[in-house]
Amino acid sequence: MSRAEVLHLNHVLQTVGILESVILRSFGPEGGQVLFTRDTGQAMLTRCGSRILTALRLEHPVARMVVECAWKHSTKTGDGAKTFILLLASLLRSIQTTAFKECLRSHTFISRERAVTATARRLADDLMTFALQTLGHLICLEVVPSGHCLVLEDCTGKAQDSAGTDTLQKLLASFFHTRVGHIHCEFVADLLCKMLSNWTVKNAKGDHFSLQFLSDSFAVLHTPVSGFPLSCSRLIEGLVIHRDFATPYHHTDQPVKAVAFTTCLHQKLLSTDYVLQLTGQMHLTKEGSLVRFGALAESTVERVFAALEKLGVSFILSAVKQSEAVLTLAAQRDMNVVECVSDDELNLFAQLSKTKPVTDYQSIQSEHVATLEFCRPILLGAHRYVQVEFPDIYGHAEVKPCTVVICGSAEGHTDQYACAFKDALQMLLTTWEPLNSTLTAPPKRRSESGLKEGAKSSSHSALTQTLDPGWVVRAGGTFEFLLYCSLMQHAQTNFIYNDTVDPEVYKILANALLSVPRQIYSRRHFLKIQTRFLSSCKSPSQQNTPKLDSSLHTEGHQTNLNINGTNDTPSKTFGFDSGLESVSCKYKTVLAVLQCVRSLLRVDAIVHTHTALHTSSHRPSNISCEVPEDED
């Protein structure tokens, strides 16, 4: 019979606390790397939060559930796994403390554990309600005015001023600081900025062709090379086909015409898909092959090559392995052949060359022929690949297709650096996602007259705002401090957006947010920074809070954030250049943590079974628990 284990808030907090202790080893600018060893003797040295969490061997279902929530969040946003765990642990502690105090004041006759659990669930639901209805609006009013708005033109490197490009590089350098270390973070950020500059284009519809394309095609657009330091990484023009020539390479100084095939050019004599009927007109040799059938197949290949020569083709890409007869005929005609090309590379080649792969070798048309600047072998590390260069893409001469070569001292390091590049692209995508905030009730102060007016009016009009994407703030706790000040001010002055939410909810979230800067700085330094920061914050009645109108859209580049650190923003109290971080990523991290808290506190008991659960395969191998549908 299955054994059920009652799950209390203390059990959840203990489990999350263990994960927090692991994450703290690598958190912050001074965080170190974590070394993992496997049974096979392989070692992994990393600072990436998602890699650390997914590398743990977890048996407790709650730990698996938390890791999966953090992994889903970091996969979607590219960052925030360590902050996710810290906020989650701090939020659970704040909820436990508040729930315990409320239970002491109540006079219920149920057990204390049940009372704390019920109160904690109510607080978690209130937090989620507040986040969905009010948090985005609060960030728009209180956090965004202290930030800077990036635009995608900053990726081109050809902006009218260099402020946008410098801001983008600072944002990427802050991201890579926790992935590749402070020594190489600026070098890697500059490398990615150059790659974005080469690929960025604005089409006739006004849509940018850069981030989403690079994120989707990054597996093809990067080449890992082990045995070299990271500083040897560089950009290579064109596309690198990760295969070698199957025929002797024939060099030419003229533009190359190429065709991609998805099938074999030479018909097979025996195959499970065909049935050969032997008649009296066919003769067998001593070797048992069909003379007439073989001659027909060879003549078919010769006709294919005659058609290719007529079209001027001198370079063949093949998704499958070709026969020796095909390779021999290609070598005789000075044609270069690359076989066993991956589907992703073949599709990207077709997309960049604006051609279609040949599926029927008997009908080769001009639409299948691509024109290349060159195709040549290239030696990267211990492997020789094929490099091809395209002419102007989509009619834009400023677009220069390129591939990034990512070097690392070992294979594991190279893989980590490649993942950091991919996560950085995902982080930029999240940064440029619009931030939608919906306010169910307009802000109003709670006074005696206000209460009377509120009693007379039972409905409020909804206020919806879409904030321009690309907002960033100073790293090092600026987002947390700004949101903390706003939450505490609204909780203390009863300046509350949603009348249905307990003011204690504001304090719970505000205190939990301070766990991030508290771990970044030492205790004495944190208290000093917090004091100076709070003293620089003005009361709501004294500060000029932006209104919900188009001013946030039109004045995005006139905010008081100076990327050179000479402005008088609250982040100046930190006393050092701490880089930048995305507002949208931070906002999504808070939302994901609140969703995880609500899901964890909804669990009543854990049932241990001896039957394997059938779960989705799109997750880390050490995670096997189901997450409620509302997590998405």
Secondary structure, 3 states (H helix, E strand, C coil): CCEEEECCHHHHHHHHHHHHHHHHHHCCCCCCCEEEECCCCCEEEECCHHHHHHHCCCCCHHHHHHHHHHHHHHHHHCCCHHHHHHHHHHHHHHHHHHHHHHHHHCCCCCCHHHHHHHHHHHHHHHHHHHHHHHHHHHHHHHCHHHCEECCHHHHHCCCCCCHHHHHHHHHHHHHHHHHHCCCCHHHHHHHHHHHHHHHCCECCCCCECCHHHHHHHCCCCEEEEECCCHHHCEEEECEEECCCCCCCCCCCCCCEEEEEECCCCCCCCCCCCCCCCCCCCCCECCCCCEHHHHHHHHHHHHHHHHHHHHCCCCEEEECCCCCHHHHHHHHHCCCEEECCCCHHHHHHHHHHHCCCCECCCCCCCHHHEEEECEEEEEEECCEEEEEEECCCECCECCCCCEEEEEEECCHHHHHHHHHHHHHHHHHHHHHCCCEEEEECCCCCCCCHHHHHHHHHCCCCCCEEEEECCCEEEECCCHHHHHHHHHHHHHHHHCCCCCCCCCHHHHHHHHHHHCHHHHHHCCHHHHHHHHHHHHHHCCCCCCCCCCCCCCHHHHCHHHCCCCCCCCCCCHHHHHCCCCCEEEHHHHHHHHHHHHHHHHHHHCCCEEEECCCCCCCCCCCCCCCCCCCCHHHC
